[in-house]
Amino acid sequence: MVTPYLVPAVAEVAARAGVPLVMGALTPTEIARAEELGAQLVKVFPAAPVGGPAYIRAVRGPMPNTPLWVSGGVRVDDCGDYLRAGADVVGLTNDLFRPELLLAEDWAGLASLCERALTAAGVATSVRPTAPV
């Protein structure tokens, strides 16, 4: 289960059902509370407007072991910066799945953005575009 912010009732349901929980949080207090509520991964949202990688680096000081997923305003070319700052997962929904590319069915353009993200993250690979089935 994924929440955009702290939702204790969802944490209770996830715990009873044995379902992994990703809970949204922003401040160090919220991040700590998400962990207390049982989140296996904390979605730091919105990451970019509050300082981006510098914010994640600052949070990592007192929370070196908390699994963090950054989301919200994260750009394709910033993946590596977030990972080096201490993020465990980088969410790229809006910058990767750009509406104009999806509407135009521009799979090569989407593949190019995927390659840029992987390159920025330090992952060497090649993405081959294929039309959806």
Order of alpha helices (4+ residues) and beta strands (2+ residues): alpha-beta-alpha-beta-alpha-beta-alpha-beta-alpha-alpha-alpha
